[in-house]
Amino acid sequence: MKTVEIVGFKRTTLGKTKSKALRHEGQVPCVLYGKDTQVHFSVPMILFKDIVYTPEAHTVDLNVEGDTYKCILQEVQFHPVSEMILHADFFILQENKPVVMEIPIKLTGNAPGVQKGGKIIVKLRKIKIKSLPTNLPDFITIDISGLELGKSIKVGDLKQDNYTILNTPSIPVVSVQIPRAVKEETPAETAVVATPTATTDGKDAKSEGGKEKK
């Protein structure tokens, strides 16, 4: 898994007022947990672009004024309106202790349902797994080569390789949507042709002059 380097600065003063001041300065208040350690620090908001605003998963090499930690970004809090990052939690990685992390999916193969006019719909772009740090994958591969029209691949269908998937098994991950049926055009009305009445001898019931034969 790729690693992103982040530099932080220790926080000597805590509290809502100080955290608000840090955000105005373009800093994100953060906390590092793990190994019975709790470190309060701040990180320039611009540094989060490589670990938050990306579809990829990363580990983090965190440097807080010379103290270095191998960790992952555990949780991020956003402002409900501006979507500015308000707070971030990091977790120290330990070789013998599993961690929980969301891993992006990667589709492979060609779905037969798409070749028949369907559309691929991705309903779950990341899968939450529990794994030892050394087994964390860059992505979870999903083969859609057998996916027909109207069918789905659910969480329970995914192969677990040295990790445990934590999402509910019944949740669909990817499906092939059936296209809307095109309304059939109304067929043109067939013209009705009058058929003359026939007599028992096969001649018309009316004479050429328009009078009935007696």
C-alpha positions as CSV (number, residue, x, y, z in Angstrom):
1,M,0.0,0.0,0.0
2,K,1.2,3.5,-0.8
3,T,2.4,5.8,1.9
4,V,1.9,9.5,2.3
5,E,4.2,11.7,4.4
6,I,2.5,14.3,6.7
7,V,4.2,16.8,9.0
8,G,2.4,17.9,12.1
9,F,2.9,20.4,15.0
10,K,2.3,19.7,18.6
11,R,-0.6,21.4,20.3
12,T,0.2,22.8,23.8
13,T,-3.3,24.3,24.3
14,L,-6.5,22.4,23.8
15,G,-10.1,23.4,23.7
16,K,-12.8,24.6,21.3
17,T,-11.5,28.2,21.1
18,K,-8.0,27.1,20.2
19,S,-9.2,24.5,17.7
20,K,-11.3,27.2,16.0
21,A,-8.3,29.5,15.9
22,L,-6.2,26.7,14.3
23,R,-8.9,26.2,11.5
24,H,-8.8,29.9,10.7
25,E,-5.0,29.6,10.3
26,G,-5.5,26.7,7.8
27,Q,-4.6,24.0,10.3
28,V,-6.6,20.9,11.2
29,P,-6.7,19.8,14.9
30,C,-5.7,16.1,15.1
31,V,-5.2,13.3,17.6
32,L,-3.0,10.3,17.3
33,Y,-4.0,7.1,19.2
34,G,-2.4,3.7,19.8
35,K,0.3,2.0,21.9
36,D,-1.2,3.7,25.0
37,T,-0.2,6.9,23.2
38,Q,-2.3,10.0,22.7
39,V,-0.7,12.9,20.8
40,H,-2.5,16.2,20.1
41,F,-1.2,18.0,17.1
42,S,-2.3,20.0,14.0
43,V,-1.7,19.5,10.3
44,P,-1.9,22.1,7.4
45,M,-5.2,21.4,5.7
46,I,-3.6,21.3,2.3
47,L,-1.7,18.1,3.3
48,F,-5.0,16.2,3.5
49,K,-5.6,16.3,-0.2
50,D,-3.5,13.2,-0.8
51,I,-5.2,11.0,1.8
52,V,-8.8,12.4,1.9
53,Y,-9.7,13.7,-1.5
54,T,-8.5,10.6,-3.4
55,P,-10.2,7.2,-4.2
56,E,-7.0,5.4,-3.1
57,A,-6.1,4.0,0.3
58,H,-2.9,5.0,2.0
59,T,-0.9,4.5,5.1
60,V,0.7,7.6,6.7
61,D,4.3,8.4,7.8
62,L,3.5,11.1,10.4
63,N,6.2,13.4,11.6
64,V,5.3,15.5,14.6
65,E,8.3,17.8,15.3
66,G,10.8,15.0,15.0
67,D,8.7,12.1,16.5
68,T,7.7,9.7,13.7
69,Y,4.8,7.3,13.6
70,K,3.5,4.8,11.1
71,C,-0.3,5.1,11.1
72,I,-3.5,5.4,9.2
73,L,-6.2,8.1,9.0
74,Q,-8.9,6.6,11.2
75,E,-11.7,9.2,11.0
76,V,-12.3,12.7,9.6
77,Q,-15.0,15.1,10.7
78,F,-16.3,17.6,8.1
79,H,-18.4,20.8,8.5
80,P,-22.0,20.0,7.5
81,V,-22.3,23.0,5.1
82,S,-18.8,24.0,3.9
83,E,-17.4,20.5,4.1
84,M,-14.2,21.9,5.6
85,I,-12.2,19.4,7.6
86,L,-12.9,20.1,11.3
87,H,-10.9,17.3,13.0
88,A,-9.0,14.1,12.2
89,D,-8.0,11.0,14.1
90,F,-4.9,8.9,13.3
91,F,-4.2,5.4,14.6
92,I,-0.7,3.9,15.1
93,L,-0.1,0.7,13.1
94,Q,1.3,-2.3,15.0
95,E,2.4,-5.4,13.2
96,N,0.6,-7.8,15.5
97,K,-2.6,-5.9,15.9
98,P,-5.4,-5.7,13.2
99,V,-6.8,-2.4,12.1
100,V,-10.1,-1.4,10.4
101,M,-9.8,0.5,7.1
102,E,-12.0,1.2,4.1
103,I,-10.4,-0.1,0.9
104,P,-11.6,1.0,-2.6
105,I,-12.9,-1.6,-5.1
106,K,-11.5,-2.3,-8.6
107,L,-13.7,-3.9,-11.3
108,T,-12.2,-6.3,-13.8
109,G,-13.7,-8.2,-16.8
110,N,-16.6,-7.4,-19.2
111,A,-20.2,-7.9,-17.9
112,P,-22.4,-9.8,-20.4
113,G,-25.3,-7.6,-19.1
114,V,-23.6,-4.5,-20.4
115,Q,-23.1,-6.1,-23.8
116,K,-26.8,-6.6,-23.9
117,G,-27.5,-2.9,-23.3
118,G,-27.4,-2.7,-19.5
119,K,-25.5,-0.2,-17.4
120,I,-23.0,-0.9,-14.6
121,I,-24.1,0.7,-11.3
122,V,-21.5,0.8,-8.5
123,K,-23.3,1.1,-5.2
124,L,-20.4,0.6,-2.8
125,R,-17.1,2.2,-3.8
126,K,-15.2,1.2,-0.6
127,I,-15.2,-2.0,1.5
128,K,-14.6,-1.9,5.2
129,I,-12.1,-4.6,6.3
130,K,-10.2,-5.7,9.4
131,S,-6.7,-6.8,8.8
132,L,-3.1,-6.9,10.0
133,P,-1.2,-3.9,8.6
134,T,1.0,-6.2,6.4
135,N,-2.1,-7.6,4.7
136,L,-3.8,-4.3,3.9
137,P,-4.5,-4.4,0.1
138,D,-4.4,-1.4,-2.2
139,F,-7.8,-2.3,-3.5
140,I,-10.4,-5.2,-3.6
141,T,-10.7,-6.7,-7.0
142,I,-14.2,-7.7,-8.2
143,D,-14.7,-9.8,-11.3
144,I,-17.9,-8.8,-13.2
145,S,-17.4,-11.1,-16.2
146,G,-20.4,-13.2,-15.1
147,L,-22.7,-10.3,-14.3
148,E,-26.0,-10.5,-16.3
149,L,-28.8,-8.0,-16.8
150,G,-30.5,-7.2,-13.5
151,K,-28.0,-9.1,-11.4
152,S,-25.8,-7.9,-8.6
153,I,-22.6,-8.9,-6.8
154,K,-23.1,-8.5,-3.0
155,V,-20.7,-8.1,-0.2
156,G,-21.2,-11.8,0.8
157,D,-20.0,-12.8,-2.7
158,L,-16.6,-11.3,-2.3
159,K,-13.5,-13.3,-1.6
160,Q,-11.8,-12.6,1.7
161,D,-8.0,-12.8,1.3
162,N,-6.1,-12.4,4.6
163,Y,-8.7,-9.9,5.9
164,T,-12.2,-9.9,7.2
165,I,-14.9,-7.9,5.5
166,L,-17.1,-6.0,8.0
167,N,-19.9,-4.7,5.7
168,T,-23.3,-6.5,5.8
169,P,-23.2,-9.5,3.4
170,S,-26.6,-8.7,1.8
171,I,-25.5,-5.2,0.6
172,P,-25.0,-5.0,-3.2
173,V,-21.7,-3.7,-4.4
174,V,-22.1,-3.6,-8.1
175,S,-25.1,-4.4,-10.4
176,V,-26.1,-4.3,-14.1
177,Q,-29.2,-2.1,-14.4
178,I,-31.8,-3.1,-17.0
179,P,-32.5,-0.3,-19.5
180,R,-35.9,1.2,-19.7
181,A,-38.1,-0.7,-22.2
182,V,-38.8,1.4,-25.3
183,K,-42.5,1.8,-25.8
184,E,-43.8,0.1,-28.9
185,E,-45.3,2.2,-31.6
186,T,-49.1,1.8,-32.0
187,P,-49.7,-0.1,-35.2
188,A,-51.7,1.8,-37.9
189,E,-55.4,0.9,-38.1
190,T,-56.2,-1.5,-40.8
191,A,-58.7,-0.2,-43.4
192,V,-62.0,-2.1,-43.5
193,V,-63.2,-3.1,-47.0
194,A,-66.9,-3.8,-47.5
195,T,-67.6,-7.2,-49.1
196,P,-70.7,-7.5,-51.3
197,T,-73.4,-9.9,-50.2
198,A,-73.4,-13.0,-52.2
199,T,-76.4,-15.2,-53.3
200,T,-76.5,-18.9,-53.1
201,D,-75.5,-19.1,-56.8
202,G,-72.5,-16.9,-56.3
203,K,-74.0,-13.8,-58.0
204,D,-74.4,-10.4,-56.6
205,A,-77.7,-9.8,-54.8
206,K,-78.1,-6.5,-56.7
207,S,-78.3,-6.1,-60.5
208,E,-76.1,-3.8,-62.4
209,G,-78.8,-1.2,-62.3
210,G,-79.0,-1.3,-58.6
211,K,-82.3,-3.2,-58.4
212,E,-82.7,-6.4,-56.6
213,K,-83.4,-9.5,-58.8
214,K,-86.8,-11.0,-58.4
